[in-house]
Amino acid sequence: MVDGRNAPRILDVARVAGVSRAAVSKVLRDAYGVSPEMREKVNKAVAELGYRPRLAARAMRGQSFTVGIGYSDFGNPFFTRMLSGALAALSDTPYQVVIAPAEEGERQGIEAMDSLVDRQVDGILAVSPRVPQADIERIAGQMPVVMFGRHDNSAAYDAVVGDDARGTAAALQHLADLGHQRIAHLTVVAADTRGDTAHGIRLREYRRFMDRPGMAQPQVIRTNEGQDAAYEVMVEAIGAGADFTAVFAAHDDLAIGALTAVRELRPDISVVGYDDIPIARNPAFGLTTVHQPGVEMGARAAALLLERVEGRDEAVHEMFSPELRVRRSSFPPALP
């Protein structure tokens, strides 16, 4: 009996057969256009290694050649870029995409992922920051799962994330180097948010940075999602006599709302965002922000999902490095 921990992988089959992993996948799923010679090589390697596809459940019900995408925030332009990257990566494969939209919330996220399981997709790529890890692992026990933006470390599923701690530190250090000590953080999350989400990490790292000598007490401003909500919250904060000289927003959509408010009421306040969505580069905003390669991250998440569907067992947790993009929305504080 083959030990599951050392079971042959699709990459091993490709190596023994002397072909690419994609070629092995085509043979295994009996795709159109496979030559008899290629089929013979792959089948010989499969027999030699005793390779078996990982998902017994898929063998029982048959492969659907569909993958599901659980998606909770269509209003966030960064996630839209991620989605476009994933769809582009899947466009030249035989897999069709089923999208399960969900409102923000733990229960809605679980229901969206469960609905994809009910549709018997071959795998799930999900943007569900509020779904508990235990529920994700339950679903990953039934089919391959790749989570986008989750920093939890699980052997049951893959994850694609940005280095949110590093990106936050870069944004705040930029403001500190300009001379800012009183920096507020505009966020959609609560104080007790789990530390495995992107915004949870950004909040945690903001608090940690503001504990440094010379920095003022943290000022966390909470808002609902969207530019309008961020604008209204910032107008209220400024009207209440806010004494911060800079705002670090948890993502660019919030930053644009904040920037609109400060330019109307307090143009001496700097604003820095996160994600580098296309509008951030518009000269009308000139938003300093932390760049994340959303399209590339989405494409990589889709590629990992297909690897899982095709038999990879080991979990992959891949982190992309962010880059600070300095524009005109950040500048030294006004003199006292």
Secondary structure, DSSP 4 states (H G I P E B T S, - for coil): ---GGG---HHHHHHHHTS-HHHHHHHHTT-TT--HHHHHHHHHHHHHHT---S-HHHHHH----EEEEEE--TT-HHHHHHHHHHHHHHTTSS-EEEEEE--SSHHHHHHHHHHHHHTT-SEEEEE-TTS-HHHHHHHHTTS-EEEESB----SSSEEEEE-HHHHHHHHHHHHHHHT---EEEEESS-TT--TTBHHHHHHHHHHHHHTSTT----EEEE--SSHHHHHHHHHHHHHTT---SEEEESSHHHHHHHHHHHHHH-TTSEEEEEE--GGGGSTTT--EEEE--HHHHHHHHHHHHHHHHTT--S--EEEEPPEEE--TT--PPPP-
